[in-house]
Amino acid sequence: MKKLAQNKKWTIAIGISLSILVLACSKDDSTSDDSSSTTTTTGSTTVPTVFSSNYKTAVTLSTDGTSLTLKSNGTPDHVTPYWGMGNALYEQQTTGQTLTPGSLQSQVFVMTIPINPVAATTKEATSLGPIGMALNGVAIYNDREGGNVPVDSQTITTFDRGGAHSGPGGLYHYHFNGDFTSKDDSKLIGWLRDGFPIYGRKDKDGTYPTTLDTNGGHTGATTEYPDGIYHYHCSNVNYLNSGFYILKAGSYHGTKGTFTS
């Protein structure tokens, strides 16, 4: 009887130990599952394809899931007289045109824009300086020059066939459409500081848009945004009969992000 009692005690002890071990393993497995399920991050850190597939390699892209940061040295990937003689991308200025002093210089551009832009309640006027970045990293400017006055007939003689010229500090920038951004077409040119894209003179269907608002934009489908988005078009007015067409005038549709240079 004594031996039977001892065996019974051992059986109970072993049973309790096994129960504790099972519970301990179950708890560890549960903890492991919870841990793996909480490793997901809030917000995507992958640059949306619409940007990565269109911006050229000269532009570095990064995102925090809400905004997109674009970095470039601001120099064009095409020929222009503003490269200066001796450069492999130098070409003579178009006949009848002149040049601003000096050659273009490398810059440090950093533009941050919202990935999912929305219309601003109050539309802010664009100002002097960079208002956007073209697909090759070159700055986009509005239709005004120093003193915040419209580009005049004298200044327009300084633009190359890309619709650009070089300003103080050798900062090369586009004011107009041109041979290397968009001519008489619907090509994507880049994005402005408010996160909305800008296109050439035509819509996706090859027609000239007739529903543009006072800021040069409207909502509709584009090749890059088949479900539709507000987007800008460069003007369809031959500026001062120069053969150039202004990229952007007026105000931003959304709230502008930052652009440092």
Long-range contacts (C-beta under 8 A, 24 or more apart in sequence): 41-65, 48-115, 50-224, 50-225, 51-191, 54-135, 54-188, 54-224, 55-135, 55-137, 56-135, 56-136, 56-137, 58-136, 58-137, 59-133, 59-135, 59-136, 59-137, 63-115, 65-115, 66-114, 66-115, 66-116, 67-112, 67-113, 67-114, 67-115, 67-257, 68-112, 68-113, 68-114, 68-115, 68-195, 69-110, 69-111, 69-112, 70-109, 70-110, 70-111, 70-112, 70-113, 70-133, 70-137, 71-108, 71-109, 71-110, 71-111, 72-107, 72-109, 72-133, 72-136, 72-137, 72-138, 73-106, 73-107, 73-108, 73-109, 73-137, 74-106, 74-107, 74-108, 74-109, 74-137, 74-138, 74-139, 74-171, 74-172, 74-173, 74-261, 75-104, 75-105, 75-106, 75-107, 75-137, 75-138, 75-172, 76-104, 76-136, 76-138, 76-162, 76-164, 76-172, 76-180, 77-136, 77-137, 78-136, 78-162, 78-179, 78-180, 80-104, 80-160, 80-162, 80-164, 80-172, 81-160, 82-160, 82-164, 82-165, 82-166, 82-172, 93-160, 94-160, 94-161, 96-157, 97-157, 97-158, 97-159, 97-160, 98-157, 98-158, 99-158, 99-165, 99-166, 100-158, 100-165, 100-166, 100-167, 102-166, 102-170, 103-166, 103-170, 104-166, 104-170, 104-171, 104-172, 105-169, 105-170, 105-171, 107-139, 107-169, 107-170, 107-171, 107-261, 108-260, 108-261, 109-133, 109-137, 109-139, 109-259, 109-260, 109-261, 110-258, 110-259, 110-260, 110-261, 111-193, 111-257, 111-258, 111-259, 111-260, 112-257, 112-258, 112-259, 113-191, 113-192, 113-193, 113-194, 113-195, 113-257, 114-194, 114-195, 114-254, 114-255, 114-257, 115-195, 116-195, 117-194, 117-195, 117-196, 117-230, 117-253, 117-254, 117-255, 118-254, 118-255, 119-230, 119-253, 119-254, 120-194, 120-252, 120-253, 120-254, 120-255, 123-215, 123-251, 123-252, 123-253, 124-251, 124-252, 124-255, 124-256, 125-250, 125-251, 125-252, 126-248, 126-249, 126-250, 126-251, 126-252, 129-259, 129-261, 130-173, 130-193, 130-259, 130-261, 131-192, 131-193, 131-248, 131-252, 131-256, 131-259, 132-190, 132-191, 132-192, 132-193, 132-198, 132-248, 132-259, 133-190, 133-191, 133-259, 134-174, 134-181, 134-189, 134-190, 135-181, 135-188, 135-189, 135-190, 136-180, 138-164, 138-172, 138-173, 138-174, 139-171, 139-172, 139-173, 139-174, 139-259, 139-261, 140-173, 140-174, 140-189, 140-190, 140-192, 140-198, 140-247, 140-248, 141-173, 141-174, 141-175, 141-247, 142-175, 142-246, 142-247, 142-248, 142-249, 143-175, 143-239, 143-246, 143-247, 143-248, 143-249, 151-175, 151-239, 153-240, 156-239, 156-240, 156-242, 156-244, 159-244, 163-244, 163-245, 163-247, 171-261, 174-247, 175-244, 175-246, 175-247, 176-234, 176-239, 176-244, 176-245, 176-246, 176-247, 177-201, 177-234, 177-244, 177-245, 177-247, 178-244, 181-247, 182-234, 186-222, 186-223, 188-222, 188-223, 188-224, 189-234, 189-247, 192-232, 192-248, 192-252, 192-256, 193-252, 193-256, 193-257, 193-258, 193-259, 194-252, 194-253, 194-254, 194-255, 194-256, 194-257, 195-254, 195-257, 196-229, 196-230, 196-231, 196-232, 196-252, 196-253, 196-254, 197-222, 197-224, 197-225, 197-229, 197-231, 197-232, 198-231, 198-232, 198-233, 198-234, 198-247, 198-248, 199-231, 199-232, 199-233, 199-234, 200-233, 200-234, 201-233, 201-234, 201-235, 201-236, 201-245, 202-233, 203-233, 208-236, 209-233, 213-253, 214-250, 214-251, 215-249, 215-250, 215-251, 215-252, 215-253, 216-248, 216-249, 216-250, 217-253, 230-254
